[in-house]
């Protein structure tokens, strides 16, 4: 019996992110990227504010379109199969948001929080507030299903 595998991620584009220094995140740090505290939610504030972030080297990020509604575990398995790294640094996440303000796309990121867990973070630009709305959820909960059409952001290679 043959197993038929249907890809759920399709290449959209790539983006080069410059090297980022080590830092500790703050409300002001994220505000400069268009993310206001009122749109962060309690999980984002708890996991990503006042977070010590190590320096990040210059890297290419890959943006892939999620073709079908999928759980994090399926998305992460396909990213692994593509030879890419799912988790990006919080500083790369911030640069990406700053460069993509006013986007009409929904983005999905995998970030490591203060507790050491990996969090899937959805980001949507809200034109009526001119800012990002973010929804983080721990991938360990295995409950979030992301709708098709999200743009999944990963490292180009491991």
C-alpha positions, 0 to 999 in steps of 0.5 A: 500500500502506497502512502500519498503525501500532499504538501501543505506549504507552498513557497511564497517568497524569501526575506533577508533579515540583518543581524540583530544584537542581544537585547531584552524586549519591552513594550517600546521595542515591539511598539516600533514594529507596530505592535501595541500592548493592547493587542498583545494578549496575556500569553504574549505579554507573559512569554515575550515581554522582558525576554532576554534575546540572544544576538541573531546572525544575518539570515534568510527567512522563508515565507510559505503559504499554508494550503489547508487548515492544519495543526501545528504538529503537521506544519512543524513536521513539513517544515522539518521535512523541507530541511528548514528550521521552524523557530525564529528569534524574537528579534527576527520576528520584530524585524519581520513585523516592522517590514510588513506593516499594512500587510493584508496577509495572516502570518504564523511564526514559531517562537521560543518563550520565557518558559522554554516552550515553543509558541505558535504566534499568529499575527494579523495587521489591523488597519483600523488600529494601524497595528498588529494583533498577535495570538500566541498559543503553546504548541504543546497544547496540540489544539490550535488549528490554523486556517489555510491561507496563513503565511508561515515564516521559517529559517531558510535552512537549519 
